[in-house]
Amino acid sequence: MIKNFSWWAIGVFVFSFSKIEELPKEEFKKLLSYVPRKKKITLDEVYNRLKDKDYVILKGENKGKLIAVYVAYAIEDSLYLWVGAVDPTYRGRSITKMALDLFETLAIGRYSKLTIKVPKNSRLEKHMEKRGFRKVGELGDAVIMKKTLGLQS
């Protein structure tokens, strides 16, 4: 697991990095069920995907309740933002934007790129383009997007 960051309070939300085994399994499982995908992601799939990888799990909490979780891992010189889930009652409050800002801050100086796969022609694709991500390929009904990172002045 990538280290050197602990937690941030942004408004009423607290973000922190976690090891996978520290996440409350039932809450994590429930959040994964909110990921808008045809094939749902299971806890076993998360554990298997992260095994022997340099990974980051960012969790978002409100008053001690797990309301969001984001999972990323290293692929060569890129941090791949694999999955993000937000409790539907907390959507529309810029939680994903805050999480992306934290991932980008974490990645600068460690990785040369951020990579993400998003649904084609989605609001998320347009949002990622505004954040500086560029399409580099397609995979089924999704696009692969990358953002080159540099030291910020």
N, C-alpha and C positions, 0 to 999 in steps of 0.2 A: 504494500500500500504506500502511496506517495504521502510524505509527511511534510512538516514545517508550517502547517496552518492548523488552527484549532477551531475557532468559531467566530461568527459575526452576528450582530443584531442589526436588522434592517427593518425599521418600523416595529411592528408587533411580531415579526418573524425572526426566529433564530436559526441560522444555518450552521452546520458543523460537518466535519468529515468523520466518517465512521468506517470501521472494519465491518465486513459483511456479517461476521458472527455476532456483532454487537447490536444489530438491528432486531427489533421485535418481530419475530417471524410472521405472526398473524397480521399485524399492521402492514408489514412489507408486502405480504401476499395480497392483501386487499388493495393496496395502491397499485400493484402490478396489474390487477384486473381492470383498472381504469385506462391502461395504455390502449389507445385506439389502433388496434391491429387485428387483422383477420385471425391470426393464430396467436393466442394469448401466451405471454411469457410466464414460465413457471419458476419457482424458487430453484429447483434443480438445474434449470437451464442457466440461471444467473450464476450459481455456484460453479457449474462446469465451465462456463465461458470465462470466468475470472481466475480459474485455477492456474497457478504458475504465471500470472500476468501482473504487471505493474498497474494497479487500478486505483480509482478514486470513487468513493460513494459519498455524495453530498446529500444530507438529509435536511429537510426544512420542518420546523416545529412551530406550533403556536400554542402557548400555555401548556407545554409538555406533550401535546398531541402530535404525532407524526402526520404531517399533511402533504409532504412531497418527498420524493426520492429521485435522485439522478445518478446514473451509473456510467462511468467512462473508464477506458483502459488504453494503454499504450499499444500502438502498432507502429513499429519502427520509430520514425521521428515525429509521429503525429499522436495527439490525444484524441481518441475516437469517442465521441459523445453518443453512447449506445442507446440508452433508454432513459426516459424521464416520465414521471407520473405525478400528478397533482390531484388531491382529493377534489372532486367536482364542486364542493361547496366553497372552495378557495380559489377557483379559477377566475381569471379576469382581474387579478390583483398584482400582476407583474412578477409573480413568483419565478416563472421560467426565465424572464429577462434578468432578474437578480442572480439566478443560478448560472446563467450563461456568462454574466459579468465575472462571477467568482471563478468559474472554470477558466476563462480567458486569463485572468490575473494569475492563477495558479500555473497555467501552461507557459506563459512568457518566461523565457530563459531556460525552460526544460525541454520544450518541444518547438519545432519550427512551424507546425500547423495544427489546426483543429479540424476534425473531420466529423461530418454528420450525414445520416441518411434520412431524408424526409419525403413525405408523399408528394408526388408530382402535382404541380399547379395548386398547391395548398397555401393557406395563409401563412403557415410556418415557413414554406419555401420563400415566399416574398419577404417575410420578416428576416430570415437569415441573409438574404441578398442585401437588405438594408444594413445589416450588421457587418457586411464586408465578405461574406461567403460567396464563392463562385461555384457554379456547376462544373463537375469534372467527369461525370458519367451518369449512366442510368442503370437501374437494376429492377426489372419488372415495372411495377407502378410507382417506383421511388426514384429520386435523384440523389446522387452522392455529391456533397458540397464540401469545399475546403476553404479555410481561411489561413493565409500565411501570416505568421506572427513575427513581430520584431520587438525590440526594446522600445518602450514608449518613452517619449521625452517629456 
